[in-house]
Amino acid sequence: MSLHSDLYHEDDLVWVDRNYLVPLLEALRHVAAVADLRAGITEVQTWIAAQPQQPALDVAVPEDFICSRSYLLAECAQILGARTLERGLHYLERLLKSLTEIATSPINDLNLNRWKEYEDILTDSLWMIDRRDSSGVHTAGYWGNFIPQIPYQMLRRYTKRGDWVLDTFAGSGTTLIEGQRLGRHTLGIELQPRMVAHAKQLVAAEPNKHQVVVDVVQGDSATLNYADLLAAYNQTSVQLVMMHPPYYDIIKFSEDERDLSNAASIERFLALMGQVIEQAAQVLEQGRYLVIVIGDKYAKGDWIPLGFQTMQEALKRGFALKSIIVKNFEATSGKRQQKELWRYRALVGGFYIFKHEYIFLLRKQ
């Protein structure tokens, strides 16, 4: 248990033999002078720099032997930079602790003793992401699908390996793909049969290296029996719920009147979203998180705060607001071609062009 290779740039990962490194560092606890400490750490630095990037394929390597080279070298550099022996030994103890002790929270696998290694994890409330992850089977071909970085971040922060995740608007399967990659059992609900088939095809095209359950069922998220869905997998609850609803009256995804994009009014959209949230709340484990990804809209020239209105539907149903993340989004290829036209329209109409959406993080009370 610890850092695993799907979190970091592979060229920064090294195979570390702790049975060699830890005793080497422990011996430095007893040095009498800062010069002796620096000499020992310099030897450690040289050893780290010489370690292979990847373990041999035919050798089983425990994950806690795989570390970020840049992290280890940076820790050594801080010890070398210490002006006093006391401060240097303090940094040494911190490095030893990171290699010998695992400190995780009840809701994720992040080893807080090695928190500096998690450079991929975002902790700010403003996400400026210039391009979507297009690795593997991820595609932007489905209108309105959210970028894979969103479920990646949420699954990393708010679930552990082996936890269960539910996506109530599965679409092309973005959350399912990320769940499979990260070792989370992931179930999706999708209204459109053609998208169910499409998502299944994409998920099946990538290796299920963690042997987790990943499936999507056809159904209406507002009325489907979630307990029955989970019972089919001998489960009674999930540890995370992801929601990226089709926006009301912006993109027409289908002719189905149950489709939220076809809601007769904003009030009807919010009522349906409330039903979906209520359904999800019944199977979400207490103290765990609901993530809603949604933006606002214009209607007859007025800005409609659809995101915050949807957030209120969750607050009415026993959720507490943990965070609001604002994420930028780049224009679609069609809008990029009409950039000047949209700028002209904004100047004429006195409005601003949407360039952001919200990620609401809500905790079940």
Backbone hydrogen bonds in HBPLUS format (Angstrom, degrees):
<---DONOR---> <-ACCEPTOR-->    atom                        ^
c    i                          cat <-CA-CA->   ^        H-A-AA   ^      H-
h    n   atom  resd res      DA  || num        DHA   H-A  angle D-A-AA Bond
n    s   type  num  typ     dist DA aas  dist angle  dist       angle   num
A0007-LEU N   A0004-HIS O   2.99 MM   3  6.00 150.2  2.08 134.8 138.1     1
A0012-ASP N   A0009-HIS O   2.91 MM   3  5.58 165.2  1.94 123.7 128.0     2
A0013-LEU N   A0010-GLU O   3.20 MM   3  5.37 164.7  2.23 108.7 113.4     3
A0069-ARG N   A0012-ASP O   2.69 MM  57  5.49 171.7  1.70 175.2 175.3     4
A0014-VAL N   A0067-CYS O   2.85 MM  53  5.52 157.9  1.89 156.1 163.3     5
A0067-CYS N   A0014-VAL O   3.08 MM  53  5.52 160.3  2.12 153.5 157.7     6
A0015-TRP N   A0052-PRO O   3.24 MM  37  6.09 157.0  2.29 164.3 169.3     7
A0016-VAL N   A0065-PHE O   2.62 MM  49  4.94 168.1  1.64 169.6 166.5     8
A0020-TYR N   A0017-ASP O   3.03 MM   3  5.57 152.3  2.11 111.1 119.4     9
A0021-LEU N   A0017-ASP O   2.97 MM   4  6.24 171.1  1.98 155.0 157.3    10
A0022-VAL N   A0018-ARG O   2.92 MM   4  5.38 157.0  1.97 135.3 142.7    11
A0024-LEU N   A0020-TYR O   3.36 MM   4  6.43 152.0  2.44 141.5 149.4    12
A0025-LEU N   A0021-LEU O   2.99 MM   4  6.30 153.2  2.06 154.7 161.8    13
A0026-GLU N   A0022-VAL O   2.82 MM   4  6.04 162.6  1.85 158.5 164.3    14
A0027-ALA N   A0023-PRO O   3.02 MM   4  6.12 149.5  2.12 144.2 150.1    15
A0028-LEU N   A0025-LEU O   2.97 MM   3  5.34 141.3  2.12 106.6 117.8    16
A0029-ARG N   A0026-GLU O   3.07 MM   3  5.48 161.3  2.11 111.1 117.1    17
A0031-VAL N   A0028-LEU O   3.39 MM   3  5.48 172.9  2.39 110.5 110.2    18
A0036-ASP N   A0033-ALA O   3.08 MM   3  5.39 125.8  2.39 103.3 116.0    19
A0037-LEU N   A0033-ALA O   3.19 MM   4  6.60 153.5  2.26 147.2 154.9    20
A0038-ARG N   A0034-VAL O   2.95 MM   4  6.19 159.6  1.99 149.2 154.2    21
A0039-ALA N   A0035-ALA O   3.02 MM   4  6.22 151.9  2.10 141.9 149.5    22
A0040-GLY N   A0036-ASP O   3.04 MM   4  6.26 158.3  2.08 146.6 151.8    23
A0041-ILE N   A0037-LEU O   2.95 MM   4  6.19 160.2  1.99 152.8 158.2    24
A0042-THR N   A0038-ARG O   2.91 MM   4  6.02 150.7  2.00 144.2 152.1    25
A0043-GLU N   A0039-ALA O   3.23 MM   4  6.49 148.8  2.33 139.7 147.0    26
A0044-VAL N   A0040-GLY O   3.08 MM   4  6.45 148.9  2.18 140.5 149.4    27
A0045-GLN N   A0041-ILE O   2.81 MM   4  6.11 159.9  1.85 154.1 158.8    28
A0046-THR N   A0042-THR O   3.10 MM   4  6.33 159.1  2.14 145.5 150.2    29
A0047-TRP N   A0043-GLU O   3.07 MM   4  6.33 153.8  2.15 144.5 151.6    30
A0048-ILE N   A0044-VAL O   2.89 MM   4  6.19 161.7  1.92 158.4 163.0    31
A0049-ALA N   A0045-GLN O   2.97 MM   4  6.16 165.9  1.99 154.2 157.8    32
A0050-ALA N   A0047-TRP O   3.13 MM   3  5.24 135.6  2.34  97.4 109.6    33
A0051-GLN N   A0048-ILE O   3.08 MM   3  5.38 163.5  2.11 111.9 117.1    34
A0059-VAL N   A0056-ALA O   3.10 MM   3  5.48 161.6  2.14 120.2 120.8    35
A0065-PHE N   A0062-PRO O   2.94 MM   3  5.60 157.9  1.99 121.8 125.6    36
A0066-ILE N   A0063-GLU O   2.96 MM   3  5.38 165.7  1.98 116.1 120.2    37
A0072-LEU N   A0068-SER O   3.17 MM   4  6.52 166.4  2.19 156.7 158.6    38
A0073-LEU N   A0069-ARG O   2.94 MM   4  6.17 167.2  1.96 159.3 163.0    39
A0074-ALA N   A0070-SER O   2.94 MM   4  5.97 149.2  2.03 138.8 147.4    40
A0075-GLU N   A0071-TYR O   2.96 MM   4  6.23 155.0  2.03 152.4 158.8    41
A0076-CYS N   A0072-LEU O   3.02 MM   4  6.29 157.5  2.07 146.9 153.1    42
A0077-ALA N   A0073-LEU O   2.90 MM   4  6.10 152.8  1.97 142.7 150.6    43
A0078-GLN N   A0074-ALA O   3.01 MM   4  6.29 145.6  2.13 142.5 151.0    44
A0079-ILE N   A0075-GLU O   3.14 MM   4  6.48 152.7  2.21 145.4 152.3    45
A0080-LEU N   A0076-CYS O   2.92 MM   4  6.24 161.3  1.96 153.1 158.4    46
A0081-GLY N   A0077-ALA O   2.96 MM   4  6.13 137.7  2.14 138.4 149.6    47
A0082-ALA N   A0079-ILE O   3.15 MM   3  5.34 158.5  2.20 105.9 112.6    48
A0088-GLY N   A0084-THR O   3.03 MM   4  6.24 160.3  2.07 146.8 152.9    49
A0089-LEU N   A0085-LEU O   2.83 MM   4  6.03 159.4  1.87 155.8 160.3    50
A0090-HIS N   A0086-GLU O   3.04 MM   4  6.26 143.1  2.18 138.8 149.1    51
A0091-TYR N   A0087-ARG O   3.10 MM   4  6.45 157.3  2.15 150.9 155.2    52
A0092-LEU N   A0088-GLY O   2.95 MM   4  6.21 147.4  2.05 141.7 151.8    53
A0093-GLU N   A0089-LEU O   2.91 MM   4  6.13 159.4  1.95 148.3 152.1    54
A0094-ARG N   A0090-HIS O   3.14 MM   4  6.42 152.5  2.22 143.4 150.9    55
A0095-LEU N   A0091-TYR O   3.03 MM   4  6.32 153.7  2.10 145.8 152.3    56
A0096-LEU N   A0092-LEU O   2.92 MM   4  6.23 163.0  1.95 155.2 159.8    57
A0097-LYS N   A0093-GLU O   2.89 MM   4  6.05 157.2  1.94 147.5 153.8    58
A0098-SER N   A0094-ARG O   3.06 MM   4  6.29 149.6  2.16 142.1 149.8    59
A0099-LEU N   A0095-LEU O   3.21 MM   4  6.50 134.0  2.44 141.3 152.9    60
A0099-LEU N   A0096-LEU O   3.10 MM   3  5.19 134.1  2.32  97.3 109.9    61
A0100-THR N   A0096-LEU O   3.01 MM   4  6.15 129.6  2.27 145.6 159.3    62
A0101-GLU N   A0097-LYS O   2.91 MM   4  5.41 151.3  1.99 147.9 149.5    63
A0112-LEU N   A0103-ALA O   2.75 MM   9  5.40 160.3  1.79 164.1 157.2    64
A0114-ARG N   A0111-ASN O   2.86 MM   3  5.55 160.3  1.90 119.3 126.1    65
A0117-GLU N   A0114-ARG O   3.02 MM   3  5.85 160.1  2.06 124.2 129.6    66
A0118-TYR N   A0115-TRP O   3.17 MM   3  5.67 158.1  2.22 114.0 119.9    67
A0119-GLU N   A0117-GLU O   2.88 MM   2  5.64 140.2  2.04  99.2  90.2    68
A0121-ILE N   A0118-TYR O   3.21 MM   3  5.63 160.4  2.25 111.3 116.9    69
A0326-VAL N   A0125-SER O   2.82 MM 201  6.16 164.2  1.84 167.3 164.1    70
A0127-TRP N   A0326-VAL O   2.90 MM 199  6.23 162.7  1.93 151.4 157.2    71
A0328-ASN N   A0127-TRP O   3.03 MM 201  6.41 164.0  2.05 172.6 173.7    72
A0138-HIS N   A0135-SER O   3.16 MM   3  5.85 155.2  2.22 145.8 144.4    73
A0145-ASN N   A0142-TYR O   3.26 MM   3  5.90 164.8  2.28 138.7 136.7    74
A0150-ILE N   A0147-ILE O   3.13 MM   3  6.03 159.1  2.18 125.5 129.3    75
A0152-TYR N   A0148-PRO O   3.07 MM   4  6.18 161.9  2.10 156.5 162.1    76
A0153-GLN N   A0149-GLN O   2.99 MM   4  6.03 164.0  2.02 142.0 145.5    77
A0154-MET N   A0150-ILE O   3.07 MM   4  6.29 167.7  2.09 157.9 161.4    78
A0155-LEU N   A0151-PRO O   2.82 MM   4  5.80 165.9  1.83 152.9 156.8    79
A0156-ARG N   A0152-TYR O   3.03 MM   4  6.10 154.7  2.09 146.1 153.2    80
A0157-ARG N   A0153-GLN O   3.01 MM   4  6.16 154.2  2.08 146.0 152.6    81
A0158-TYR N   A0154-MET O   2.87 MM   4  5.75 156.2  1.93 148.6 154.8    82
A0163-ASP N   A0160-LYS O   3.07 MM   3  5.51 162.5  2.10 132.9 133.9    83
A0162-GLY N   A0183-GLY O   2.84 MM  21  6.10 160.0  1.88 155.9 162.0    84
A0185-HIS N   A0163-ASP O   2.90 MM  22  6.07 138.0  2.08 167.3 171.3    85
A0239-GLN N   A0164-TRP O   2.76 MM  75  5.48 158.1  1.80 145.4 152.0    86
A0165-VAL N   A0185-HIS O   2.76 MM  20  6.13 153.0  1.84 156.6 166.1    87
A0187-LEU N   A0165-VAL O   2.86 MM  22  6.25 164.4  1.88 162.4 165.0    88
A0166-LEU N   A0240-LEU O   2.93 MM  74  6.36 158.6  1.97 154.7 161.5    89
A0242-MET N   A0166-LEU O   2.78 MM  76  6.17 161.2  1.82 156.0 162.3    90
A0167-ASP N   A0187-LEU O   2.85 MM  20  6.28 158.5  1.90 157.2 164.5    91
A0189-ILE N   A0167-ASP O   2.91 MM  22  6.36 145.1  2.03 164.6 170.9    92
A0168-THR N   A0242-MET O   3.17 MM  74  6.61 150.6  2.26 172.1 177.5    93
A0170-ALA N   A0189-ILE O   2.90 MM  19  5.47 171.4  1.91 142.7 145.2    94
A0173-GLY N   A0170-ALA O   2.87 MM   3  5.24 161.2  1.91 138.3 140.3    95
A0177-ILE N   A0173-GLY O   2.91 MM   4  6.13 158.6  1.96 159.3 163.9    96
A0178-GLU N   A0174-THR O   3.13 MM   4  6.42 164.8  2.16 150.4 154.1    97
A0179-GLY N   A0175-THR O   2.81 MM   4  5.97 157.8  1.86 150.0 157.0    98
A0180-GLN N   A0176-LEU O   2.96 MM   4  6.14 159.8  2.00 148.5 153.1    99
A0181-ARG N   A0177-ILE O   3.06 MM   4  6.31 158.6  2.11 147.1 153.0   100
A0182-LEU N   A0178-GLU O   2.99 MM   4  6.14 149.8  2.08 148.4 156.2   101
A0183-GLY N   A0179-GLY O   2.99 MM   4  5.99 111.1  2.48 141.4 155.9   102
A0184-ARG N   A0179-GLY O   2.84 MM   5  4.78 174.0  1.84 146.5 145.8   103
A0186-THR N   A0213-VAL O   2.81 MM  27  6.27 146.3  1.92 157.9 165.2   104
A0215-ASP N   A0186-THR O   3.06 MM  29  6.62 153.2  2.13 155.5 163.9   105
A0188-GLY N   A0215-ASP O   2.84 MM  27  6.27 141.8  1.99 141.8 153.0   106
A0217-VAL N   A0188-GLY O   2.88 MM  29  6.27 158.6  1.92 152.4 152.1   107
A0190-GLU N   A0217-VAL O   2.99 MM  27  6.28 155.5  2.05 163.4 168.8   108
A0219-GLY N   A0190-GLU O   2.98 MM  29  5.78 153.5  2.05 123.0 130.5   109
A0195-MET N   A0192-GLN O   3.06 MM   3  5.42 127.7  2.34 106.9 120.0   110
A0196-VAL N   A0192-GLN O   3.09 MM   4  6.46 146.0  2.21 150.2 160.6   111
A0197-ALA N   A0193-PRO O   3.09 MM   4  6.42 162.9  2.12 154.8 157.2   112
A0198-HIS N   A0194-ARG O   3.03 MM   4  6.19 150.8  2.11 135.7 144.4   113
A0199-ALA N   A0195-MET O   2.82 MM   4  5.93 165.1  1.84 148.3 151.6   114
A0200-LYS N   A0196-VAL O   3.00 MM   4  6.19 164.0  2.03 150.8 155.4   115
A0201-GLN N   A0197-ALA O   3.04 MM   4  6.20 153.9  2.11 142.7 149.7   116
A0202-LEU N   A0198-HIS O   3.03 MM   4  6.36 156.9  2.09 150.8 156.4   117
A0203-VAL N   A0199-ALA O   2.96 MM   4  6.19 169.7  1.97 158.0 160.4   118
A0204-ALA N   A0200-LYS O   2.97 MM   4  6.08 161.1  2.01 148.4 153.7   119
A0205-ALA N   A0202-LEU O   3.11 MM   3  5.20 139.6  2.28  98.4 110.0   120
A0206-GLU N   A0203-VAL O   3.25 MM   3  5.81 167.1  2.27 114.4 118.3   121
A0211-GLN N   A0208-ASN O   3.03 MM   3  5.30 159.3  2.08 111.0 117.6   122
A0223-THR N   A0220-ASP O   3.05 MM   3  5.61 151.8  2.14 116.2 123.7   123
A0224-LEU N   A0220-ASP O   2.82 MM   4  5.61 153.6  1.89 172.2 178.4   124
A0229-LEU N   A0225-ASN O   3.14 MM   4  6.47 153.6  2.22 145.8 153.5   125
A0230-LEU N   A0226-TYR O   3.00 MM   4  6.31 161.1  2.04 153.9 157.1   126
A0231-ALA N   A0227-ALA O   2.87 MM   4  6.03 150.7  1.96 143.8 153.1   127
A0232-ALA N   A0228-ASP O   3.22 MM   4  6.43 140.3  2.38 143.8 150.8   128
A0233-TYR N   A0230-LEU O   2.85 MM   3  5.43 156.1  1.91 115.0 123.1   129
A0235-GLN N   A0230-LEU O   2.99 MM   5  4.96 162.0  2.03 129.6 130.2   130
A0234-ASN N   A0231-ALA O   2.94 MM   3  4.67 165.1  1.96 108.9 108.6   131
A0238-VAL N   A0283-VAL O   2.84 MM  45  6.11 148.4  1.94 147.7 153.1   132
A0285-GLU N   A0238-VAL O   2.95 MM  47  5.92 166.8  1.96 173.6 170.5   133
A0241-VAL N   A0289-TYR O   3.10 MM  48  6.57 156.3  2.16 152.9 159.0   134
A0291-VAL N   A0241-VAL O   2.83 MM  50  6.15 161.7  1.86 162.4 168.6   135
A0243-MET N   A0291-VAL O   2.77 MM  48  6.00 139.5  1.93 159.6 172.9   136
A0293-VAL N   A0243-MET O   2.78 MM  50  6.16 164.4  1.80 166.6 172.2   137
A0249-ASP N   A0261-SER O   3.30 MM  12  5.40 162.6  2.33 120.8 124.7   138
A0259-ASP N   A0256-ASP O   3.05 MM   3  5.42 157.8  2.10 110.9 117.9   139
A0262-ASN N   A0259-ASP O   2.81 MM   3  5.43 157.7  1.86 119.4 127.0   140
A0263-ALA N   A0260-LEU O   3.17 MM   3  5.15 165.7  2.19 109.4 109.8   141
A0269-PHE N   A0265-SER O   2.97 MM   4  6.28 157.7  2.02 148.0 154.2   142
A0270-LEU N   A0266-ILE O   2.92 MM   4  6.18 164.4  1.95 155.2 158.3   143
A0271-ALA N   A0267-GLU O   2.96 MM   4  6.16 148.7  2.06 141.1 150.1   144
A0272-LEU N   A0268-ARG O   2.95 MM   4  6.20 159.9  1.99 152.0 156.5   145
A0273-MET N   A0269-PHE O   2.90 MM   4  6.17 159.5  1.94 151.1 157.5   146
A0274-GLY N   A0270-LEU O   2.85 MM   4  5.99 149.8  1.95 140.8 149.4   147
A0275-GLN N   A0271-ALA O   3.07 MM   4  6.41 145.9  2.19 140.7 149.3   148
A0275-GLN N   A0272-LEU O   3.09 MM   3  5.05 117.8  2.50  92.5 107.5   149
A0276-VAL N   A0272-LEU O   3.03 MM   4  6.39 158.1  2.07 151.3 156.5   150
A0277-ILE N   A0273-MET O   2.90 MM   4  6.14 165.0  1.92 154.8 158.7   151
A0278-GLU N   A0274-GLY O   2.91 MM   4  6.06 157.1  1.96 144.8 151.4   152
A0279-GLN N   A0275-GLN O   2.90 MM   4  6.12 155.0  1.96 148.0 154.8   153
A0280-ALA N   A0276-VAL O   2.94 MM   4  6.20 164.6  1.96 152.5 156.4   154
A0281-ALA N   A0277-ILE O   2.88 MM   4  6.06 152.1  1.96 147.9 155.9   155
A0282-GLN N   A0279-GLN O   3.20 MM   3  5.55 138.2  2.39 103.1 113.6   156
A0283-VAL N   A0280-ALA O   3.07 MM   3  5.62 147.6  2.18 112.2 120.6   157
A0284-LEU N   A0280-ALA O   2.99 MM   4  6.10 130.6  2.24 150.1 164.8   158
A0288-ARG N   A0285-GLU O   3.08 MM   3  5.62 153.5  2.16 138.3 138.4   159
A0287-GLY N   A0364-LYS O   2.92 MM  77  5.09 147.6  2.03 133.2 142.9   160
A0364-LYS N   A0288-ARG O   2.94 MM  76  5.77 171.2  1.94 173.1 174.4   161
A0290-LEU N   A0362-LEU O   2.73 MM  72  5.08 163.1  1.75 155.0 161.0   162
A0362-LEU N   A0290-LEU O   2.86 MM  72  5.08 170.4  1.87 160.5 162.4   163
A0292-ILE N   A0360-PHE O   2.99 MM  68  5.10 160.7  2.03 143.6 149.8   164
A0360-PHE N   A0292-ILE O   2.80 MM  68  5.10 165.1  1.82 156.8 154.9   165
A0294-ILE N   A0358-TYR O   3.00 MM  64  5.43 152.5  2.07 145.3 154.0   166
A0358-TYR N   A0294-ILE O   2.80 MM  64  5.43 164.5  1.82 143.2 146.9   167
A0297-LYS N   A0304-ILE O   3.17 MM   7  5.25 163.5  2.20 146.6 151.5   168
A0304-ILE N   A0297-LYS O   2.64 MM   7  5.25 172.0  1.65 175.1 172.5   169
A0299-ALA N   A0302-ASP O   2.84 MM   3  5.27 153.3  1.91 145.9 154.7   170
A0302-ASP N   A0299-ALA O   3.03 MM   3  5.27 166.0  2.05 113.1 116.8   171
A0306-LEU N   A0304-ILE O   2.72 MM   2  5.50 138.9  1.88 109.1  95.8   172
A0309-GLN N   A0305-PRO O   3.00 MM   4  6.24 154.5  2.07 154.1 162.3   173
A0310-THR N   A0306-LEU O   2.91 MM   4  6.05 151.9  1.99 144.9 151.6   174
A0311-MET N   A0307-GLY O   2.95 MM   4  6.24 153.6  2.02 144.7 152.7   175
A0312-GLN N   A0308-PHE O   3.02 MM   4  6.24 149.8  2.11 141.4 148.2   176
A0313-GLU N   A0310-THR O   3.01 MM   3  5.15 125.7  2.32  98.6 112.8   177
A0314-ALA N   A0311-MET O   3.03 MM   3  5.27 126.8  2.32 101.0 114.5   178
A0315-LEU N   A0311-MET O   3.03 MM   4  6.42 156.0  2.09 149.4 156.7   179
A0316-LYS N   A0312-GLN O   2.95 MM   4  6.14 147.3  2.06 147.8 155.5   180
A0317-ARG N   A0314-ALA O   2.96 MM   3  5.21 147.6  2.07 104.8 115.0   181
A0319-PHE N   A0314-ALA O   3.39 MM   5  5.76 148.4  2.50 143.2 142.7   182
A0365-GLN N   A0318-GLY O   3.15 MM  47  5.92 167.0  2.17 162.8 166.4   183
A0320-ALA N   A0363-ARG O   2.83 MM  43  5.14 162.2  1.87 146.0 151.2   184
A0363-ARG N   A0320-ALA O   2.76 MM  43  5.14 160.8  1.80 154.7 156.7   185
A0322-LYS N   A0361-LEU O   2.80 MM  39  5.45 160.8  1.83 154.9 159.1   186
A0323-SER N   A0361-LEU O   3.30 MM  38  5.14 157.3  2.35 133.8 136.8   187
A0361-LEU N   A0323-SER O   2.98 MM  38  5.14 176.6  1.98 155.9 154.8   188
A0325-ILE N   A0359-ILE O   2.94 MM  34  4.91 166.5  1.96 140.0 144.4   189
A0359-ILE N   A0325-ILE O   2.79 MM  34  4.91 146.9  1.90 146.7 152.1   190
A0327-LYS N   A0357-GLU O   2.91 MM  30  5.43 168.6  1.92 157.2 160.5   191
A0357-GLU N   A0327-LYS O   2.86 MM  30  5.43 145.8  1.98 149.0 160.4   192
A0329-PHE N   A0355-LYS O   3.01 MM  26  5.43 144.3  2.14 122.6 123.8   193
A0336-ARG N   A0332-THR O   2.83 MM   4  6.10 151.2  1.92 155.3 164.6   194
A0337-GLN N   A0333-SER O   3.23 MM   4  6.41 148.3  2.34 139.1 145.6   195
A0338-GLN N   A0335-LYS O   2.96 MM   3  4.85 135.7  2.16  93.4 106.8   196
A0339-LYS N   A0336-ARG O   3.36 MM   3  4.98 158.7  2.40 105.3 102.8   197
A0341-LEU N   A0338-GLN O   3.02 MM   3  5.13 114.8  2.46  99.1 115.5   198
A0342-TRP N   A0338-GLN O   2.93 MM   4  6.24 160.4  1.97 163.0 168.2   199
A0343-ARG N   A0339-LYS O   2.97 MM   4  6.22 153.4  2.04 146.6 154.7   200
A0344-TYR N   A0340-GLU O   2.91 MM   4  6.13 155.4  1.97 145.1 151.5   201
A0345-ARG N   A0341-LEU O   2.92 MM   4  6.21 162.0  1.95 150.3 155.2   202
A0346-ALA N   A0342-TRP O   2.90 MM   4  6.09 156.1  1.95 147.2 153.4   203
A0347-LEU N   A0343-ARG O   3.04 MM   4  6.30 155.7  2.10 147.2 153.2   204
A0348-VAL N   A0344-TYR O   2.92 MM   4  6.19 158.8  1.97 154.6 160.7   205
A0349-GLY N   A0345-ARG O   2.75 MM   4  5.81 165.6  1.77 152.4 157.3   206
A0350-GLY N   A0346-ALA O   2.85 MM   4  5.58 125.2  2.15 137.3 147.5   207
A0351-PHE N   A0346-ALA O   3.25 MM   5  5.03 133.2  2.48 129.3 137.9   208
